[in-house]
Amino acid sequence: MTIAVLGGTGDQGLGIALRFVQAGEEVIIGSRKAEKAENAVEELKNLLEDQDLSNLSGLSNEDAAEKADILILTVPILAQKPTLDTVKEAAKGKIFVDATVPLQSNIGGTPFSYFTVWEGSAAERTAAILGGDVKVVSAFNNISSSSLMRHKEAIDCDCLVSGDDKEAKTTVMELIEKIPGVKCVDAGPLEQARTVERITALLIGLNIRYKTHYGGLRITGLPDK
Ligand SMILES: NC(=O)c1ccc[n+]([C@@H]2O[C@H](COP(=O)([O-])OP(=O)(O)OC[C@H]3O[C@@H](n4cnc5c(N)ncnc54)[C@H](OP(=O)(O)O)[C@@H]3O)[C@@H](O)[C@H]2O)c1
């Protein structure tokens, strides 16, 4: 399966692309500008200089979405709708992973406060914009870009995954668990993204207070799958 990371030139998207490329997946970095995506590919090639990165390419968001089977959205919340509008047709019938979080810092406030979008969460907003034939899954909200980019180390964090399509959720969880250290937890239906996205704001506050970039989350006491 080919993965497109839309807005993959930014902190979170680049980290996700990096980890999936390391796992041997076919990855396309998407950008509003193909040239910027190609530069991001070069950045990862320089970082992983000892690795064959023939499974990594860079394209416009539209072309990346067209070519991929799984799309991952990693743009600031204010860019969510404009970006989705450009890939709406290409996303039909596919799995769409939403990693966006509505943080107050996007609207002039602090990064450790959440703001509520009308649909209840960013992931539900994505589902509303894309329409019923796209399988929207919420993931990656609680893993920091710093942890993703620290590519020689395992990530000490669970990934809470919510979504209404069980099969799509399972596919996404299996994919994410290819990242060393990450354990996926089925958080339930997509509406649980309302809680999961808020945890991001909490983690950012903790990272600021404890002066780190790697604060994460582990759920304990659940039986193995
Ligand atoms: N950073 C983290 O640690 C982290 C952790 C969890 C969740 N998240 C969430 O992941 C998302 C991305 O975070 P980030 O830190 O990677 O963001 P970012 O670096 O600020 O932006 C990511 C990419 O989005 C595109 N973009 C930026 N402004 C845009 C606009 N006005 N219109 C259209 N596209 C625009 C840009 O790509 P092009 O210019 O190439 O098109 C940019 O490289 C956010 O919703 C964030 O809350 C981030």
The ligand as an SDF file (V2000), in Angstrom:
LIG
                    3D

 48 52  0  0  0  0  0  0  0  0999 V2000
    4.0490   18.9930   15.5020 N   0  0  0  0  0  0  0  0  0  0  0  0
    3.6470   18.0630   16.3780 C   0  0  0  0  0  0  0  0  0  0  0  0
    4.3970   17.6130   17.2570 O   0  0  0  0  0  0  0  0  0  0  0  0
    2.2230   17.5510   16.2930 C   0  0  0  0  0  0  0  0  0  0  0  0
    1.8190   16.5010   17.1300 C   0  0  0  0  0  0  0  0  0  0  0  0
    0.5110   16.0170   17.0290 C   0  0  0  0  0  0  0  0  0  0  0  0
   -0.3630   16.5780   16.1170 C   0  0  0  0  0  0  0  0  0  0  0  0
    0.0580   17.6070   15.3270 N   0  0  0  0  0  0  0  0  0  0  0  0
   -0.8830   18.1970   14.3810 C   0  0  0  0  0  0  0  0  0  0  0  0
   -0.4320   17.8970   13.0710 O   0  0  0  0  0  0  0  0  0  0  0  0
   -0.7370   19.0020   12.2070 C   0  0  0  0  0  0  0  0  0  0  0  0
    0.5330   19.4770   11.5390 C   0  0  0  0  0  0  0  0  0  0  0  0
    1.4190   19.9640   12.5150 O   0  0  0  0  0  0  0  0  0  0  0  0
    2.8420   20.5480   12.0980 P   0  0  0  0  0  0  0  0  0  0  0  0
    3.5120   20.9400   13.3340 O   0  0  0  0  0  0  0  0  0  0  0  0
    3.5310   19.5730   11.1850 O   0  0  0  0  0  0  0  0  0  0  0  0
    2.3980   21.8220   11.2480 O   0  0  0  0  0  0  0  0  0  0  0  0
    3.2420   22.7850   10.2990 P   0  0  0  0  0  0  0  0  0  0  0  0
    4.6610   22.3080   10.2490 O   0  0  0  0  0  0  0  0  0  0  0  0
    2.9970   24.1880   10.7220 O   0  0  0  0  0  0  0  0  0  0  0  0
    2.5400   22.6290    8.8700 O   0  0  0  0  0  0  0  0  0  0  0  0
    2.5250   21.4030    8.1620 C   0  0  0  0  0  0  0  0  0  0  0  0
    2.3580   21.6750    6.6810 C   0  0  0  0  0  0  0  0  0  0  0  0
    1.0530   22.1790    6.4160 O   0  0  0  0  0  0  0  0  0  0  0  0
    1.0880   22.9840    5.2450 C   0  0  0  0  0  0  0  0  0  0  0  0
    0.4690   24.2940    5.5320 N   0  0  0  0  0  0  0  0  0  0  0  0
    0.8520   25.1990    6.4410 C   0  0  0  0  0  0  0  0  0  0  0  0
    0.0430   26.2890    6.4080 N   0  0  0  0  0  0  0  0  0  0  0  0
   -0.8550   26.0520    5.4330 C   0  0  0  0  0  0  0  0  0  0  0  0
   -1.9380   26.7970    4.9140 C   0  0  0  0  0  0  0  0  0  0  0  0
   -2.2630   27.9920    5.3930 N   0  0  0  0  0  0  0  0  0  0  0  0
   -2.6600   26.2410    3.9200 N   0  0  0  0  0  0  0  0  0  0  0  0
   -2.3540   25.0240    3.4240 C   0  0  0  0  0  0  0  0  0  0  0  0
   -1.3100   24.2690    3.8880 N   0  0  0  0  0  0  0  0  0  0  0  0
   -0.5770   24.7790    4.8810 C   0  0  0  0  0  0  0  0  0  0  0  0
    2.5510   23.2110    4.8830 C   0  0  0  0  0  0  0  0  0  0  0  0
    2.8600   22.3540    3.7940 O   0  0  0  0  0  0  0  0  0  0  0  0
    3.1580   22.9350    2.3220 P   0  0  0  0  0  0  0  0  0  0  0  0
    3.5970   24.3660    2.4480 O   0  0  0  0  0  0  0  0  0  0  0  0
    4.2400   22.0390    1.8660 O   0  0  0  0  0  0  0  0  0  0  0  0
    1.8980   22.7660    1.5640 O   0  0  0  0  0  0  0  0  0  0  0  0
    3.2740   22.7580    6.1330 C   0  0  0  0  0  0  0  0  0  0  0  0
    4.5620   22.2620    5.8720 O   0  0  0  0  0  0  0  0  0  0  0  0
   -1.4000   20.0850   13.0590 C   0  0  0  0  0  0  0  0  0  0  0  0
   -2.7970   20.0130   12.9460 O   0  0  0  0  0  0  0  0  0  0  0  0
   -0.9420   19.7190   14.4600 C   0  0  0  0  0  0  0  0  0  0  0  0
   -1.8380   20.1480   15.4630 O   0  0  0  0  0  0  0  0  0  0  0  0
    1.3300   18.1010   15.3940 C   0  0  0  0  0  0  0  0  0  0  0  0
  1  2  1  0
  2  3  2  0
  2  4  1  0
  4  5  1  0
  4 48  2  0
  5  6  2  0
  6  7  1  0
  7  8  2  0
  8  9  1  0
  8 48  1  0
  9 10  1  0
  9 46  1  0
 10 11  1  0
 11 12  1  0
 11 44  1  0
 12 13  1  0
 13 14  1  0
 14 15  2  0
 14 16  1  0
 14 17  1  0
 17 18  1  0
 18 19  2  0
 18 20  1  0
 18 21  1  0
 21 22  1  0
 22 23  1  0
 23 24  1  0
 23 42  1  0
 24 25  1  0
 25 26  1  0
 25 36  1  0
 26 27  1  0
 26 35  1  0
 27 28  2  0
 28 29  1  0
 29 30  1  0
 29 35  2  0
 30 31  1  0
 30 32  2  0
 32 33  1  0
 33 34  2  0
 34 35  1  0
 36 37  1  0
 36 42  1  0
 37 38  1  0
 38 39  2  0
 38 40  1  0
 38 41  1  0
 42 43  1  0
 44 45  1  0
 44 46  1  0
 46 47  1  0
M  CHG  2   8   1  16  -1
M  END
$$$$
